[in-house]
Amino acid sequence: MTDHEETTVTDLGATIWLTGLPSAGKTTIARALAATLRDGGHRVEVLDGDEIREFLSAGLGFSREDRHTNVQRIGFVAELLASNGVKVLVPVIAPYADSREAVRKRHEQNGTRYLEVHVATPVEVCSARDVKGLYAKQAAGEISGLTGVDDPYEVPTTPDLRIETDGRTVQESAAALHALLAERELASDALVAAGPQSTSIGAPLRREGGQASGRSTA
């Protein structure tokens, strides 16, 4: 970009971190929003937690210390991309508040935009979905340390957006998140539809601070 070219919303980078329990719908919402943003001309990356574990954080376990290290590595990569004009969607549990706050502070120190979104699906709903079979394995005693069951999940107290999911569509969730980006001048008000309009995963959306509300699935 030259000095004579005008910066538009598609040029603005940001990290959008979607935190929540396993099977809450974080990745599903992130990929739906990513498709919409790409259709609108944005540069977008989705940092999938499983892929990060395989390629960037191989060797780390699930102790509190290892979880913190994993989140900081992801936060570093996200901030690097976001500072160079990429919308970075991070559907990663990040169960501890201090880990999430450290990522936020890294972004703030570098002047990089950062939004935290809590995909607030109840554990009972997540267990019923059980996309990866983790809840069944934990119940059978095959694994331990499952976030929200026998390992802590510290619920965000002041996220930029809280998505309470219960029987709504993926598209409604993604649209609510897109509306937040538009409110923060990171996307245009016009929403570009992407994909089918009836995919269901999960309920009402609540914008923190009472600014706006909607409905969602996650």
Protein Blocks (a to p, Z undefined) as FASTA:
>chain_A
ZZkbccdfklpgcdddddddehklmmmmmmmmmmmmmmnopacddddfklmmmmmmgoia
cbfklmmmmmmmmmmmmmmmmmnopacddddfklafklmmmmmmmmmmnopacdddddfb
dfklmmmnomnommmmmmnopaghiehilgccdddfbbfbdcddehiafklmmmmmmmmm
mmnopacfbdcdedjfkbcfbbcdddehhlaccdddZZ
